[in-house]
Amino acid sequence: MKLAISIPNDLFAEAEAFVKKAQTSRSNLYARALAEFLAKHSPDRVTEAMDKVVWAVGEENDSFRRRAVRRVAERNEW
């Protein structure tokens, strides 16, 4: 989908510099940025993703998973 948006000149310049340095496309940068923003501001999507992982690996309780969950939880702001 194509669309036209307006952003401040300094933000555009910074994005252009990043695109060149990262050797990616402008479309890819903006799509990834929007996806990250939506994920951060849509807690239901995060919960759904976590539920899918739990479903895929099963619910058995093991020490590795407990430690991993604890480490992730300690590093995130709730």
Secondary structure by P-SEA (a helix, b strand, c coil): ccccccccaaaaaaaaaaaaaacccaaaaaaaaaaaaaaaacaaaaaaaaaaaaaaacccccaaaaaaaaaaaaaccc
